[in-house]
């Protein structure tokens, strides 16, 4: 995944979790491979493999501190870039 894709995925997941839902990979709307990549990079915490043969039904527990830092860091970069690109 590209950094922007990770940022969008993490923001989307954060919004889902803040609404009080513990989403499954399927409900999250991303592929099991993308969720696994975020988990392997220490950005999110995956739940137990309740259905190993169906990765789309596994639960995502939450975003780890590194995931929140990733969102913040990339927000700052995009905000700074937008400021320079669009200033009159």
C-alpha angles and dihedrals in degrees: 000000000000118000092252091052090051091049092050091046093050093047091049092049091047090054092049093049093046088057088063099257126129097208128208118225088257093052089047089062099227131107120268087241093058092047090049090052091052089048094047090052090054094245098118137021116235121208127238116297094257092164108025092175091053109044090177090070097054117111125242108220100195152289116298123222090262089057092052090048090050090054093048094046093050093044088056092048094048093045091051092047092048091050091057096040097050105033113119 
